[in-house]
Amino acid sequence: MIQVTVRLYATLRKYAPAGQGMGESLKLALAEGSRLRDLWSALHLPAGEVKQTFVKSRRQEEEYLLQDGDGQILATHSIAA
């Protein structure tokens, strides 16, 4: 298992688990070999909702292989102009 911390921004906040404070980080345990798309599935995010994801301050695609120590994962729906 790996531990990840994710923060949902913009309209993705509405998908945070009940009782989760606005803007608070979520901590999840995922299986080794999980990718960003698996994280979105675990959070029950609809396909295509996540537009940008940053891991270690770098933009990553949904095929990115998650690892322990990735730090906070930031996800947003809208792309800032």
Secondary structure, 3 states (H helix, E strand, C coil): CEEEEEEECHHHHHHCCCCCCCCCCEEEEECCCCEHHHHHHHCCCCCCCCCEEEECCEECCCCCECCCCCCEEEEECCCCC
